[in-house]
Amino acid sequence: MPSPWDALYRHRDAVADRSILSLFEARPDRATAFSRRLGSDGASEGGGEILFDFSKTNLCDTGLGLLLDLARAAGVEARREAMFTGAKINETEGRAVLHSALRNLGGSVTVDGRDVMPGVRAVHAAMYAFARDVREGRFTGQGGAITDVVNIGIGGSDLGPAMACLALAPYADGPRCHFVSNVDGAHVHDVLAGLDPETTLVIVASKTFTTIETMTNADSAKRWMAARVADPASQFAAVSTATERTAAFGIAPERVFGFEDWVGGRYSMWGPIGLSLAIAVGPEDFDAFLAGGAAMDAHFRSAPLEDNLPVLLALVGIWHAQVLGHATRAVLPYDQRLSRLPAYLQQLEMESNGKRVAMDGSELPVNSGPVVWGEPGTNGQHAFYQLIHQGTRVVPCEFLFARAGHEPGLAHQHRLLVANCLAQSEALLRGRSLEEATAIMAKKGLDGAERDRQARHRVFPGNRPSTTLAYPKLTPFVLGQIVALYEHRVFVEGVILGINSFDQWGVELGKELALTLEPVLSGDSDGAGKDGSTLMLAGYARG
Ligand code: F6P
């Protein structure tokens, strides 16, 4: 039987010369047919309708049908159910994958014969109680009410809460939150420099509580605190699965918030790794964020594949990255408060799906997930859009925008923002032909060879694919929907690729080598066995 991939490759070749614009001309209802709306039933409190438009891609009914066949052949539906019901689908680590349980607090899920939900609810309750104590001044520092919270963590213990704290800034009415991640001492130094140790709470967020960057920064923060605070550990809290290590660090058990190994680091912001966010916006808004995630879970779990938003995002992703071979995908939020979304998605997508072997250890017959990158619009327009429009490589673009901002007095700026977003996807689609460019140059008074030369620089090839995700407003609920949407998209892509999206062995080698290089830099090791380049650079660093 021919593989669904082969059918897709044949289809790709058959439609290679077709322009996306011609698809719109051939089918007046294309925009409706190749978009989906979620939440139009008004079911989502604080939410509203999310619109996913994938009509500006070279997908037609046939292509979409073949992608859906691929998803079905890969067993997406069965795997999805296995995930939600606590099966150990993280097969290389022997773990369930249950971040969805952190946002669906009412249910019951069994792992190893035990309902894990009572434990999840207890941790949530403790985390909310602590967040309230901090916000309402019952938990204080030596100098009184907490004014600043510093989250020390890296990767999944940083990117999610840091992204969300910025995204939900209009809802932040608690202490200011800051984030320290890099082992570069400049980071912890610069963040702490402006803070008062006597009114600062430090959260050490690390699933393993062994990550060298986090533990080194936590030690530095403790020393900074100790210079002014008699009992520095009393102004520390911890979020970790490793409670014996948090105790060894000196953090009292009542300020340690645990979670279990079936929550992957990059999927963990829904639980206590989100403590900084819960303190910033308060438990009610954090609950709304969870409700948004849970609403997306319900949709993902029950909607037919052809109307399922995470599935459709994944299929468009597979079409661009694995079928058409585009190596990267740009995420372009026209929403300044989502400026950390691309960085967050880099970990979510690249740590999850940047893998060269399938679950059974065999080499992938197709490319792994794409390079994900991006910046908010309109800033990116004045930086790298040149390449997106006129470079030789095609970069599928993923635009995001909100119907409304949070600044009613600046509605005209929001209009301008959205106009720019729509203009970019239109320009990518439409392009500008040589004839059009030549006419423009002629209008400017040029003629002959100079007109033609100048015109060629002004040609936009167009026919460049993009998708747009539009949402009513960046509320806590909507942010929850968006994050869960991306999580499930990554999951579906992983199932189709046949990989384990929930381990991250690829980060280990560099960590191990860093441990062997530190003594080379300090002069305690001669670095025998290292290559010449590494030794030269180490010598330079030693000075
Ligand atoms: O090194 C990669 C990684 O393990 C990520 O997967 C994780 O999010 C990050 O490090 C931080 O890990 P931890 O929360 O255990 O400190």
Residues whose N, C-alpha, C, O or C-beta is under 5 A from the ligand:
A	BS01	F6P	I154 G155 G156 S157 A205 S206 K207 T208 F209 T211 T214 G265 R266 Q504 V507
